[in-house]
Each structure stands twice: as structure tokens, then as C-alpha cells.
Amino acid sequence: MNSKLFFYEFGKMIYRIDGFYREFAKRLDVKENLLWILYALNDGNMHSQKEICDNWDLPRSTVNTIMKELESDGYIELIQIKGEKRELQVKLTEAGKNYSSILLKDLYEIERKTYEKIKNSDVLKKMEDVLDGLYEELA
């Protein structure tokens, strides 16, 4: 396999994996970006909107819109970060934790079963190496 074929197949796989999550969100009747934001927030930690945008490659305007909806529905609390004028931390409320847990329960089970099949491989390390290599060449 040469580099062109490798990245062709790699790209298809990435988009097919993304397509799985898009289809999962569709079956739940929620926006895909909402699914990713709740997924990010449901790890038990507080995150800034900027962090979510950067880590999940989501547009700021999209994240801000979804955050406003989640806040008005009582699912999140926005907390001012000391020393920051514009940046807020996002915390799931109890209602938000319940909503996220219910919404993501089946997804987590699918991921768990899939992980059991690949857990002894170093797939994440290899993907990180690919990503690092691409960005090194871009610089």
C-alpha cells in the first residue's frame, strides 16, 4: 500500500465512523452537534465553551447556540471563569446529567462492545501518530 491509498482508505474510515455518530444522533432525533456537546460534558468535568470548540472541532457559533438552548432547558449552568471576561465554564445540572445519561446510554454500550474487540491494540496511538505527522508537515 502506498501513502495515497493509505490516506484514501483512512479518510473513508474516518468519515464512516463520523457517519455512525451522525446516524446515531438522527435515530435519537437530536442534532449531531448536540450529541457531541453532551458527550463532551458527560465526562464529569467542567469545560469551557472554547475547550469544547477546540477539542471537538465545532464552530463557536454552533456551540454557543446549543449552550443557550441547554441553559434555557435547565440542562447546564454557565459559570464565569475568574480573570476571564468572556469565557465561561459549562457544568451539567442534575437534569442535564440525567438527560445525557439517558441519551448516551445505548451509545456507551455500543462503544463498550466495540472497545472489547480492539482493546489490546494500539489503534489510538497509531491514529495520534498519523495526526501528528500531518500537522508537522502542515507547519
Chimera marker file (.cmm) of the C-alpha trace (Angstrom):
<marker_set name="trace">
<marker id="1" x="0.000" y="0.000" z="0.000" r="1" g="1" b="0" radius="0.5"/>
<marker id="2" x="1.329" y="3.450" z="-0.839" r="1" g="1" b="0" radius="0.5"/>
<marker id="3" x="0.672" y="6.731" z="1.003" r="1" g="1" b="0" radius="0.5"/>
<marker id="4" x="-2.071" y="7.866" z="-1.378" r="1" g="1" b="0" radius="0.5"/>
<marker id="5" x="-4.033" y="4.632" z="-0.987" r="1" g="1" b="0" radius="0.5"/>
<marker id="6" x="-3.445" y="4.590" z="2.778" r="1" g="1" b="0" radius="0.5"/>
<marker id="7" x="-4.875" y="8.086" z="3.257" r="1" g="1" b="0" radius="0.5"/>
<marker id="8" x="-7.710" y="7.390" z="0.849" r="1" g="1" b="0" radius="0.5"/>
<marker id="9" x="-8.764" y="4.365" z="2.918" r="1" g="1" b="0" radius="0.5"/>
<marker id="10" x="-8.019" y="6.162" z="6.186" r="1" g="1" b="0" radius="0.5"/>
<marker id="11" x="-10.195" y="9.111" z="5.142" r="1" g="1" b="0" radius="0.5"/>
<marker id="12" x="-13.070" y="6.841" z="4.171" r="1" g="1" b="0" radius="0.5"/>
<marker id="13" x="-12.863" y="5.098" z="7.538" r="1" g="1" b="0" radius="0.5"/>
<marker id="14" x="-12.875" y="8.388" z="9.457" r="1" g="1" b="0" radius="0.5"/>
<marker id="15" x="-15.927" y="9.610" z="7.568" r="1" g="1" b="0" radius="0.5"/>
<marker id="16" x="-17.710" y="6.296" z="8.028" r="1" g="1" b="0" radius="0.5"/>
<marker id="17" x="-17.062" y="6.431" z="11.781" r="1" g="1" b="0" radius="0.5"/>
<marker id="18" x="-18.340" y="10.023" z="11.832" r="1" g="1" b="0" radius="0.5"/>
<marker id="19" x="-21.330" y="8.815" z="9.822" r="1" g="1" b="0" radius="0.5"/>
<marker id="20" x="-22.114" y="6.259" z="12.528" r="1" g="1" b="0" radius="0.5"/>
<marker id="21" x="-22.366" y="9.040" z="15.141" r="1" g="1" b="0" radius="0.5"/>
<marker id="22" x="-24.414" y="11.204" z="12.766" r="1" g="1" b="0" radius="0.5"/>
<marker id="23" x="-26.810" y="8.273" z="12.194" r="1" g="1" b="0" radius="0.5"/>
<marker id="24" x="-26.958" y="7.585" z="15.935" r="1" g="1" b="0" radius="0.5"/>
<marker id="25" x="-27.916" y="11.221" z="16.615" r="1" g="1" b="0" radius="0.5"/>
<marker id="26" x="-30.527" y="11.045" z="13.865" r="1" g="1" b="0" radius="0.5"/>
<marker id="27" x="-32.082" y="7.948" z="15.436" r="1" g="1" b="0" radius="0.5"/>
<marker id="28" x="-32.253" y="9.799" z="18.747" r="1" g="1" b="0" radius="0.5"/>
<marker id="29" x="-33.818" y="12.746" z="16.915" r="1" g="1" b="0" radius="0.5"/>
<marker id="30" x="-31.167" y="15.171" z="18.171" r="1" g="1" b="0" radius="0.5"/>
<marker id="31" x="-28.691" y="17.362" z="16.334" r="1" g="1" b="0" radius="0.5"/>
<marker id="32" x="-25.313" y="15.721" z="15.843" r="1" g="1" b="0" radius="0.5"/>
<marker id="33" x="-23.523" y="18.698" z="17.430" r="1" g="1" b="0" radius="0.5"/>
<marker id="34" x="-25.789" y="18.459" z="20.468" r="1" g="1" b="0" radius="0.5"/>
<marker id="35" x="-24.815" y="14.803" z="20.792" r="1" g="1" b="0" radius="0.5"/>
<marker id="36" x="-21.093" y="15.710" z="20.719" r="1" g="1" b="0" radius="0.5"/>
<marker id="37" x="-21.507" y="18.528" z="23.233" r="1" g="1" b="0" radius="0.5"/>
<marker id="38" x="-23.400" y="16.319" z="25.673" r="1" g="1" b="0" radius="0.5"/>
<marker id="39" x="-20.818" y="13.592" z="25.090" r="1" g="1" b="0" radius="0.5"/>
<marker id="40" x="-18.055" y="16.057" z="25.988" r="1" g="1" b="0" radius="0.5"/>
<marker id="41" x="-19.864" y="17.408" z="29.045" r="1" g="1" b="0" radius="0.5"/>
<marker id="42" x="-20.902" y="13.999" z="30.357" r="1" g="1" b="0" radius="0.5"/>
<marker id="43" x="-17.379" y="13.113" z="31.484" r="1" g="1" b="0" radius="0.5"/>
<marker id="44" x="-18.000" y="14.597" z="34.940" r="1" g="1" b="0" radius="0.5"/>
<marker id="45" x="-15.735" y="17.620" z="34.447" r="1" g="1" b="0" radius="0.5"/>
<marker id="46" x="-16.443" y="21.241" z="33.724" r="1" g="1" b="0" radius="0.5"/>
<marker id="47" x="-15.314" y="22.528" z="30.353" r="1" g="1" b="0" radius="0.5"/>
<marker id="48" x="-15.166" y="25.949" z="28.774" r="1" g="1" b="0" radius="0.5"/>
<marker id="49" x="-17.006" y="26.560" z="25.540" r="1" g="1" b="0" radius="0.5"/>
<marker id="50" x="-13.627" y="27.299" z="23.928" r="1" g="1" b="0" radius="0.5"/>
<marker id="51" x="-12.281" y="23.950" z="25.082" r="1" g="1" b="0" radius="0.5"/>
<marker id="52" x="-15.262" y="22.138" z="23.590" r="1" g="1" b="0" radius="0.5"/>
<marker id="53" x="-14.849" y="24.018" z="20.306" r="1" g="1" b="0" radius="0.5"/>
<marker id="54" x="-11.136" y="23.252" z="20.156" r="1" g="1" b="0" radius="0.5"/>
<marker id="55" x="-11.286" y="19.611" z="21.286" r="1" g="1" b="0" radius="0.5"/>
<marker id="56" x="-14.259" y="18.612" z="19.162" r="1" g="1" b="0" radius="0.5"/>
<marker id="57" x="-13.607" y="20.928" z="16.185" r="1" g="1" b="0" radius="0.5"/>
<marker id="58" x="-17.032" y="22.549" z="16.474" r="1" g="1" b="0" radius="0.5"/>
<marker id="59" x="-17.795" y="26.110" z="15.331" r="1" g="1" b="0" radius="0.5"/>
<marker id="60" x="-18.050" y="28.663" z="18.164" r="1" g="1" b="0" radius="0.5"/>
<marker id="61" x="-21.403" y="29.947" z="16.924" r="1" g="1" b="0" radius="0.5"/>
<marker id="62" x="-22.851" y="26.418" z="16.882" r="1" g="1" b="0" radius="0.5"/>
<marker id="63" x="-21.588" y="25.640" z="20.379" r="1" g="1" b="0" radius="0.5"/>
<marker id="64" x="-22.858" y="28.975" z="21.690" r="1" g="1" b="0" radius="0.5"/>
<marker id="65" x="-26.321" y="28.393" z="20.189" r="1" g="1" b="0" radius="0.5"/>
<marker id="66" x="-26.562" y="24.889" z="21.637" r="1" g="1" b="0" radius="0.5"/>
<marker id="67" x="-25.308" y="26.094" z="25.025" r="1" g="1" b="0" radius="0.5"/>
<marker id="68" x="-28.061" y="28.728" z="25.134" r="1" g="1" b="0" radius="0.5"/>
<marker id="69" x="-30.659" y="26.051" z="24.346" r="1" g="1" b="0" radius="0.5"/>
<marker id="70" x="-29.251" y="23.711" z="27.000" r="1" g="1" b="0" radius="0.5"/>
<marker id="71" x="-29.187" y="26.517" z="29.541" r="1" g="1" b="0" radius="0.5"/>
<marker id="72" x="-32.786" y="27.534" z="28.835" r="1" g="1" b="0" radius="0.5"/>
<marker id="73" x="-33.846" y="23.876" z="29.165" r="1" g="1" b="0" radius="0.5"/>
<marker id="74" x="-32.121" y="23.726" z="32.561" r="1" g="1" b="0" radius="0.5"/>
<marker id="75" x="-29.514" y="21.160" z="31.453" r="1" g="1" b="0" radius="0.5"/>
<marker id="76" x="-26.399" y="23.265" z="32.000" r="1" g="1" b="0" radius="0.5"/>
<marker id="77" x="-25.115" y="26.011" z="34.210" r="1" g="1" b="0" radius="0.5"/>
<marker id="78" x="-22.696" y="28.628" z="32.856" r="1" g="1" b="0" radius="0.5"/>
<marker id="79" x="-20.094" y="29.763" z="35.380" r="1" g="1" b="0" radius="0.5"/>
<marker id="80" x="-17.799" y="32.774" z="34.987" r="1" g="1" b="0" radius="0.5"/>
<marker id="81" x="-14.098" y="31.877" z="34.984" r="1" g="1" b="0" radius="0.5"/>
<marker id="82" x="-12.100" y="34.091" z="37.336" r="1" g="1" b="0" radius="0.5"/>
<marker id="83" x="-9.994" y="36.574" z="35.419" r="1" g="1" b="0" radius="0.5"/>
<marker id="84" x="-11.820" y="35.922" z="32.140" r="1" g="1" b="0" radius="0.5"/>
<marker id="85" x="-14.275" y="38.463" z="30.805" r="1" g="1" b="0" radius="0.5"/>
<marker id="86" x="-15.850" y="36.385" z="28.072" r="1" g="1" b="0" radius="0.5"/>
<marker id="87" x="-15.029" y="32.749" z="28.753" r="1" g="1" b="0" radius="0.5"/>
<marker id="88" x="-17.479" y="30.627" z="30.733" r="1" g="1" b="0" radius="0.5"/>
<marker id="89" x="-17.252" y="27.146" z="32.173" r="1" g="1" b="0" radius="0.5"/>
<marker id="90" x="-20.090" y="24.769" z="31.452" r="1" g="1" b="0" radius="0.5"/>
<marker id="91" x="-21.424" y="22.369" z="34.036" r="1" g="1" b="0" radius="0.5"/>
<marker id="92" x="-24.216" y="19.867" z="33.630" r="1" g="1" b="0" radius="0.5"/>
<marker id="93" x="-27.034" y="20.319" z="36.121" r="1" g="1" b="0" radius="0.5"/>
<marker id="94" x="-28.630" y="17.253" z="37.700" r="1" g="1" b="0" radius="0.5"/>
<marker id="95" x="-31.311" y="17.412" z="34.998" r="1" g="1" b="0" radius="0.5"/>
<marker id="96" x="-28.544" y="17.650" z="32.390" r="1" g="1" b="0" radius="0.5"/>
<marker id="97" x="-26.715" y="14.664" z="33.861" r="1" g="1" b="0" radius="0.5"/>
<marker id="98" x="-29.916" y="12.623" z="33.749" r="1" g="1" b="0" radius="0.5"/>
<marker id="99" x="-30.722" y="13.741" z="30.185" r="1" g="1" b="0" radius="0.5"/>
<marker id="100" x="-27.174" y="12.995" z="28.980" r="1" g="1" b="0" radius="0.5"/>
<marker id="101" x="-27.031" y="9.623" z="30.689" r="1" g="1" b="0" radius="0.5"/>
<marker id="102" x="-30.334" y="8.528" z="29.193" r="1" g="1" b="0" radius="0.5"/>
<marker id="103" x="-29.475" y="9.895" z="25.746" r="1" g="1" b="0" radius="0.5"/>
<marker id="104" x="-25.974" y="8.397" z="25.661" r="1" g="1" b="0" radius="0.5"/>
<marker id="105" x="-26.654" y="5.084" z="27.430" r="1" g="1" b="0" radius="0.5"/>
<marker id="106" x="-27.037" y="2.970" z="24.274" r="1" g="1" b="0" radius="0.5"/>
<marker id="107" x="-24.106" y="4.725" z="22.585" r="1" g="1" b="0" radius="0.5"/>
<marker id="108" x="-21.837" y="3.977" z="25.526" r="1" g="1" b="0" radius="0.5"/>
<marker id="109" x="-22.877" y="0.306" z="25.362" r="1" g="1" b="0" radius="0.5"/>
<marker id="110" x="-22.118" y="0.115" z="21.623" r="1" g="1" b="0" radius="0.5"/>
<marker id="111" x="-18.747" y="1.757" z="22.246" r="1" g="1" b="0" radius="0.5"/>
<marker id="112" x="-18.003" y="-0.624" z="25.130" r="1" g="1" b="0" radius="0.5"/>
<marker id="113" x="-18.708" y="-3.681" z="22.976" r="1" g="1" b="0" radius="0.5"/>
<marker id="114" x="-16.594" y="-2.275" z="20.158" r="1" g="1" b="0" radius="0.5"/>
<marker id="115" x="-13.763" y="-1.444" z="22.547" r="1" g="1" b="0" radius="0.5"/>
<marker id="116" x="-13.734" y="-5.035" z="23.827" r="1" g="1" b="0" radius="0.5"/>
<marker id="117" x="-12.872" y="-6.128" z="20.291" r="1" g="1" b="0" radius="0.5"/>
<marker id="118" x="-9.902" y="-3.753" z="19.910" r="1" g="1" b="0" radius="0.5"/>
<marker id="119" x="-8.704" y="-3.027" z="23.444" r="1" g="1" b="0" radius="0.5"/>
<marker id="120" x="-5.399" y="-4.825" z="23.099" r="1" g="1" b="0" radius="0.5"/>
<marker id="121" x="-4.353" y="-2.884" z="20.007" r="1" g="1" b="0" radius="0.5"/>
<marker id="122" x="-2.572" y="0.444" z="19.898" r="1" g="1" b="0" radius="0.5"/>
<marker id="123" x="-5.035" y="1.970" z="17.443" r="1" g="1" b="0" radius="0.5"/>
<marker id="124" x="-5.289" y="5.316" z="19.289" r="1" g="1" b="0" radius="0.5"/>
<marker id="125" x="-1.518" y="5.714" z="19.416" r="1" g="1" b="0" radius="0.5"/>
<marker id="126" x="-1.240" y="4.987" z="15.716" r="1" g="1" b="0" radius="0.5"/>
<marker id="127" x="-4.007" y="7.496" z="14.915" r="1" g="1" b="0" radius="0.5"/>
<marker id="128" x="-2.250" y="10.087" z="17.068" r="1" g="1" b="0" radius="0.5"/>
<marker id="129" x="0.975" y="9.428" z="15.146" r="1" g="1" b="0" radius="0.5"/>
<marker id="130" x="-0.862" y="9.971" z="11.856" r="1" g="1" b="0" radius="0.5"/>
<marker id="131" x="-2.406" y="13.212" z="13.107" r="1" g="1" b="0" radius="0.5"/>
<marker id="132" x="0.920" y="14.487" z="14.471" r="1" g="1" b="0" radius="0.5"/>
<marker id="133" x="2.652" y="13.631" z="11.200" r="1" g="1" b="0" radius="0.5"/>
<marker id="134" x="0.061" y="15.502" z="9.131" r="1" g="1" b="0" radius="0.5"/>
<marker id="135" x="0.241" y="18.621" z="11.286" r="1" g="1" b="0" radius="0.5"/>
<marker id="136" x="4.069" y="18.539" z="11.319" r="1" g="1" b="0" radius="0.5"/>
<marker id="137" x="4.039" y="18.670" z="7.528" r="1" g="1" b="0" radius="0.5"/>
<marker id="138" x="1.442" y="21.442" z="7.530" r="1" g="1" b="0" radius="0.5"/>
<marker id="139" x="3.588" y="23.692" z="9.730" r="1" g="1" b="0" radius="0.5"/>
<link id1="1" id2="2" r="1" g="1" b="0" radius="0.2"/>
<link id1="2" id2="3" r="1" g="1" b="0" radius="0.2"/>
<link id1="3" id2="4" r="1" g="1" b="0" radius="0.2"/>
<link id1="4" id2="5" r="1" g="1" b="0" radius="0.2"/>
<link id1="5" id2="6" r="1" g="1" b="0" radius="0.2"/>
<link id1="6" id2="7" r="1" g="1" b="0" radius="0.2"/>
<link id1="7" id2="8" r="1" g="1" b="0" radius="0.2"/>
<link id1="8" id2="9" r="1" g="1" b="0" radius="0.2"/>
<link id1="9" id2="10" r="1" g="1" b="0" radius="0.2"/>
<link id1="10" id2="11" r="1" g="1" b="0" radius="0.2"/>
<link id1="11" id2="12" r="1" g="1" b="0" radius="0.2"/>
<link id1="12" id2="13" r="1" g="1" b="0" radius="0.2"/>
<link id1="13" id2="14" r="1" g="1" b="0" radius="0.2"/>
<link id1="14" id2="15" r="1" g="1" b="0" radius="0.2"/>
<link id1="15" id2="16" r="1" g="1" b="0" radius="0.2"/>
<link id1="16" id2="17" r="1" g="1" b="0" radius="0.2"/>
<link id1="17" id2="18" r="1" g="1" b="0" radius="0.2"/>
<link id1="18" id2="19" r="1" g="1" b="0" radius="0.2"/>
<link id1="19" id2="20" r="1" g="1" b="0" radius="0.2"/>
<link id1="20" id2="21" r="1" g="1" b="0" radius="0.2"/>
<link id1="21" id2="22" r="1" g="1" b="0" radius="0.2"/>
<link id1="22" id2="23" r="1" g="1" b="0" radius="0.2"/>
<link id1="23" id2="24" r="1" g="1" b="0" radius="0.2"/>
<link id1="24" id2="25" r="1" g="1" b="0" radius="0.2"/>
<link id1="25" id2="26" r="1" g="1" b="0" radius="0.2"/>
<link id1="26" id2="27" r="1" g="1" b="0" radius="0.2"/>
<link id1="27" id2="28" r="1" g="1" b="0" radius="0.2"/>
<link id1="28" id2="29" r="1" g="1" b="0" radius="0.2"/>
<link id1="29" id2="30" r="1" g="1" b="0" radius="0.2"/>
<link id1="30" id2="31" r="1" g="1" b="0" radius="0.2"/>
<link id1="31" id2="32" r="1" g="1" b="0" radius="0.2"/>
<link id1="32" id2="33" r="1" g="1" b="0" radius="0.2"/>
<link id1="33" id2="34" r="1" g="1" b="0" radius="0.2"/>
<link id1="34" id2="35" r="1" g="1" b="0" radius="0.2"/>
<link id1="35" id2="36" r="1" g="1" b="0" radius="0.2"/>
<link id1="36" id2="37" r="1" g="1" b="0" radius="0.2"/>
<link id1="37" id2="38" r="1" g="1" b="0" radius="0.2"/>
<link id1="38" id2="39" r="1" g="1" b="0" radius="0.2"/>
<link id1="39" id2="40" r="1" g="1" b="0" radius="0.2"/>
<link id1="40" id2="41" r="1" g="1" b="0" radius="0.2"/>
<link id1="41" id2="42" r="1" g="1" b="0" radius="0.2"/>
<link id1="42" id2="43" r="1" g="1" b="0" radius="0.2"/>
<link id1="43" id2="44" r="1" g="1" b="0" radius="0.2"/>
<link id1="44" id2="45" r="1" g="1" b="0" radius="0.2"/>
<link id1="45" id2="46" r="1" g="1" b="0" radius="0.2"/>
<link id1="46" id2="47" r="1" g="1" b="0" radius="0.2"/>
<link id1="47" id2="48" r="1" g="1" b="0" radius="0.2"/>
<link id1="48" id2="49" r="1" g="1" b="0" radius="0.2"/>
<link id1="49" id2="50" r="1" g="1" b="0" radius="0.2"/>
<link id1="50" id2="51" r="1" g="1" b="0" radius="0.2"/>
<link id1="51" id2="52" r="1" g="1" b="0" radius="0.2"/>
<link id1="52" id2="53" r="1" g="1" b="0" radius="0.2"/>
<link id1="53" id2="54" r="1" g="1" b="0" radius="0.2"/>
<link id1="54" id2="55" r="1" g="1" b="0" radius="0.2"/>
<link id1="55" id2="56" r="1" g="1" b="0" radius="0.2"/>
<link id1="56" id2="57" r="1" g="1" b="0" radius="0.2"/>
<link id1="57" id2="58" r="1" g="1" b="0" radius="0.2"/>
<link id1="58" id2="59" r="1" g="1" b="0" radius="0.2"/>
<link id1="59" id2="60" r="1" g="1" b="0" radius="0.2"/>
<link id1="60" id2="61" r="1" g="1" b="0" radius="0.2"/>
<link id1="61" id2="62" r="1" g="1" b="0" radius="0.2"/>
<link id1="62" id2="63" r="1" g="1" b="0" radius="0.2"/>
<link id1="63" id2="64" r="1" g="1" b="0" radius="0.2"/>
<link id1="64" id2="65" r="1" g="1" b="0" radius="0.2"/>
<link id1="65" id2="66" r="1" g="1" b="0" radius="0.2"/>
<link id1="66" id2="67" r="1" g="1" b="0" radius="0.2"/>
<link id1="67" id2="68" r="1" g="1" b="0" radius="0.2"/>
<link id1="68" id2="69" r="1" g="1" b="0" radius="0.2"/>
<link id1="69" id2="70" r="1" g="1" b="0" radius="0.2"/>
<link id1="70" id2="71" r="1" g="1" b="0" radius="0.2"/>
<link id1="71" id2="72" r="1" g="1" b="0" radius="0.2"/>
<link id1="72" id2="73" r="1" g="1" b="0" radius="0.2"/>
<link id1="73" id2="74" r="1" g="1" b="0" radius="0.2"/>
<link id1="74" id2="75" r="1" g="1" b="0" radius="0.2"/>
<link id1="75" id2="76" r="1" g="1" b="0" radius="0.2"/>
<link id1="76" id2="77" r="1" g="1" b="0" radius="0.2"/>
<link id1="77" id2="78" r="1" g="1" b="0" radius="0.2"/>
<link id1="78" id2="79" r="1" g="1" b="0" radius="0.2"/>
<link id1="79" id2="80" r="1" g="1" b="0" radius="0.2"/>
<link id1="80" id2="81" r="1" g="1" b="0" radius="0.2"/>
<link id1="81" id2="82" r="1" g="1" b="0" radius="0.2"/>
<link id1="82" id2="83" r="1" g="1" b="0" radius="0.2"/>
<link id1="83" id2="84" r="1" g="1" b="0" radius="0.2"/>
<link id1="84" id2="85" r="1" g="1" b="0" radius="0.2"/>
<link id1="85" id2="86" r="1" g="1" b="0" radius="0.2"/>
<link id1="86" id2="87" r="1" g="1" b="0" radius="0.2"/>
<link id1="87" id2="88" r="1" g="1" b="0" radius="0.2"/>
<link id1="88" id2="89" r="1" g="1" b="0" radius="0.2"/>
<link id1="89" id2="90" r="1" g="1" b="0" radius="0.2"/>
<link id1="90" id2="91" r="1" g="1" b="0" radius="0.2"/>
<link id1="91" id2="92" r="1" g="1" b="0" radius="0.2"/>
<link id1="92" id2="93" r="1" g="1" b="0" radius="0.2"/>
<link id1="93" id2="94" r="1" g="1" b="0" radius="0.2"/>
<link id1="94" id2="95" r="1" g="1" b="0" radius="0.2"/>
<link id1="95" id2="96" r="1" g="1" b="0" radius="0.2"/>
<link id1="96" id2="97" r="1" g="1" b="0" radius="0.2"/>
<link id1="97" id2="98" r="1" g="1" b="0" radius="0.2"/>
<link id1="98" id2="99" r="1" g="1" b="0" radius="0.2"/>
<link id1="99" id2="100" r="1" g="1" b="0" radius="0.2"/>
<link id1="100" id2="101" r="1" g="1" b="0" radius="0.2"/>
<link id1="101" id2="102" r="1" g="1" b="0" radius="0.2"/>
<link id1="102" id2="103" r="1" g="1" b="0" radius="0.2"/>
<link id1="103" id2="104" r="1" g="1" b="0" radius="0.2"/>
<link id1="104" id2="105" r="1" g="1" b="0" radius="0.2"/>
<link id1="105" id2="106" r="1" g="1" b="0" radius="0.2"/>
<link id1="106" id2="107" r="1" g="1" b="0" radius="0.2"/>
<link id1="107" id2="108" r="1" g="1" b="0" radius="0.2"/>
<link id1="108" id2="109" r="1" g="1" b="0" radius="0.2"/>
<link id1="109" id2="110" r="1" g="1" b="0" radius="0.2"/>
<link id1="110" id2="111" r="1" g="1" b="0" radius="0.2"/>
<link id1="111" id2="112" r="1" g="1" b="0" radius="0.2"/>
<link id1="112" id2="113" r="1" g="1" b="0" radius="0.2"/>
<link id1="113" id2="114" r="1" g="1" b="0" radius="0.2"/>
<link id1="114" id2="115" r="1" g="1" b="0" radius="0.2"/>
<link id1="115" id2="116" r="1" g="1" b="0" radius="0.2"/>
<link id1="116" id2="117" r="1" g="1" b="0" radius="0.2"/>
<link id1="117" id2="118" r="1" g="1" b="0" radius="0.2"/>
<link id1="118" id2="119" r="1" g="1" b="0" radius="0.2"/>
<link id1="119" id2="120" r="1" g="1" b="0" radius="0.2"/>
<link id1="120" id2="121" r="1" g="1" b="0" radius="0.2"/>
<link id1="121" id2="122" r="1" g="1" b="0" radius="0.2"/>
<link id1="122" id2="123" r="1" g="1" b="0" radius="0.2"/>
<link id1="123" id2="124" r="1" g="1" b="0" radius="0.2"/>
<link id1="124" id2="125" r="1" g="1" b="0" radius="0.2"/>
<link id1="125" id2="126" r="1" g="1" b="0" radius="0.2"/>
<link id1="126" id2="127" r="1" g="1" b="0" radius="0.2"/>
<link id1="127" id2="128" r="1" g="1" b="0" radius="0.2"/>
<link id1="128" id2="129" r="1" g="1" b="0" radius="0.2"/>
<link id1="129" id2="130" r="1" g="1" b="0" radius="0.2"/>
<link id1="130" id2="131" r="1" g="1" b="0" radius="0.2"/>
<link id1="131" id2="132" r="1" g="1" b="0" radius="0.2"/>
<link id1="132" id2="133" r="1" g="1" b="0" radius="0.2"/>
<link id1="133" id2="134" r="1" g="1" b="0" radius="0.2"/>
<link id1="134" id2="135" r="1" g="1" b="0" radius="0.2"/>
<link id1="135" id2="136" r="1" g="1" b="0" radius="0.2"/>
<link id1="136" id2="137" r="1" g="1" b="0" radius="0.2"/>
<link id1="137" id2="138" r="1" g="1" b="0" radius="0.2"/>
<link id1="138" id2="139" r="1" g="1" b="0" radius="0.2"/>
</marker_set>
